[in-house]
């Protein structure tokens, strides 16, 4: 049975005040700071663990094994280039963070933790993770063969039949480039396999299972599922979300406090930019509008009237200032999504919708904000 753990060992939902991003112009009060949630078997010292909380130990052990598997699979992938390289590095860091935090939560709860390291495959093969040098670690073909072939006739009649040194360098460089291209192509396929693997964690069966977890641990596991959904989408998995059926009523209305300013902000950003920069904002704006419409319908009568406009926090004359606003708007979404999740025990629609919203918020925000292992939550000490 898991014992209580200290607050320092748990995660907390970040209370991000939306007033720091956009302020409504109609004089409406800024939304209250959401109280923090502390996932993990986190009970008051005087309390006795209930059966549902004790049962979470098994769920958390499964979550740890899953994180270890994915972290090891990711670490075995090398050679990614372009945008996949940075995405892979962020994914690896996120998976490693999940392993570390889950191990800490279980240990703090008195639960024995498996010794499998995230750097070791189940078969015992130690792998190395993606680093900044992965794209250039492919060794060129040995130059000795080239030298031997070009100089083999010189001993016969003294004729200089060997190629110039520059030719050998060119040959070696071509071989290195071909090797790097092959490694990059292999990485594309491996990352796609990783994406498919992550789809298991956002399946209907998996998300339905989350609803049976205690309120103490549900936010943490929703955050993990959101990261897996984002990973799958970013790496190209064929994941099509169903239309939202939750959260609803007041919970949906609270989400509008973040989504409405985001829509307005990206409309302004798109209007004040051009070319590729504008395309990047429009690519985010369209799904934000769609989600906001769905949330408005789900909120029903609980949805507050939309403000007439929002005050911008700074002038948006330069690209740097526009990118800062884009990052701030998208950074406000995950903690807002996570804030009510502790109350979603037994609510399949709300849990599924929260994972959907979180995964898309992480994916859409990645041009400006890095992926983390627990989006919308804060890991103490980070």
Buried (B, 14 or more C-beta within 10 A) or exposed (E): BBEBBEEEBBBBBBBBEBBEBBBBEEEEEEBEEBEBBBBBBBBEEEEEBEEBBBBBBEBBBEBBBBBBBBBBBBBBBBBBBEEBBBBBBBBBBBBBBBBBBBBBBBEBBEBEBEEBEBBBBEEEEEBEBBEEEBBEEBEBBEEEEBBEEBEEEEEEEEEEEBBEEEEBEEBBEEBBEEBBEEBBEBBBEBBBBBBBBBBEBBEEEBBEBBBEBBBBBBBBBBBBBBBBBBBBBBBEBEBEBEEBBBBBBEBBBBBBBBBBBBBBBBBBBBEBBEEEBBEBBBEBBEBBBBBBEBBBEBBEEBBBEBBEEBEBBEEBEEEEBBBBBBBBBBBBBBBBBBBBBBBBBEBBBBBBBBBBBBBBBBBBBBBBBEBBBBBBBBBBEE
